[in-house]
Amino acid sequence: MRTLNQNTLCRMEQYIKEYQTENGRSPSYRNIMHFIGMSSLNLVQRYVLALEREGRIQRTRLGNIELPSQLDKGETTIAPLIGAIACGEPSFAIEHIEESFELPRALFGGGKLFALHASGNSMIEAGVNDGDLIVLRKQDYAHDGEIVVALTNGKNTLKRLYHRNGKIVLHPENKEMKDIVVDNCEIQGVLVGCIKTY
């Protein structure tokens, strides 16, 4: 039996680990064959088995290369991006799906999620700035102190919710702005995350 080339073993190990880091999954044997320039899948398997014997990679029961647990993205959920939300004076709600995102449940929690572009500066002291992408859990109730998308008189806005003296207070997180006080409103979602890009 021919001795395996140590340089090829090292190249293969490095390729597997870089592929896992960049893609969140392991390469197939065919991916490896094309990258390394090997002549057959059987030869790839010999090298993969050698890497496993040396403890440099692990394989699943099905024989695939296992993804290290620290790279496993875990459970995810799809959050559609459905337009913009006013962080200032309420604006008329215009809902349409622009695109969707796969988000990790470990960060954003369970439930039905959706995303909106933040527009305005009424929530800047809560860390939500104009242009941020905010993630909300769709629900029709909220507790005092939670940041919500509230619909009132056909207009929606992002504010912190309070109940006071039989009224609903939609509180901006900007000391230069005043509370919006209404008799009732429809809660459309609760803020669970804010994604910033630079």
Disulfide bonds with the S-S distance in Angstrom:
none
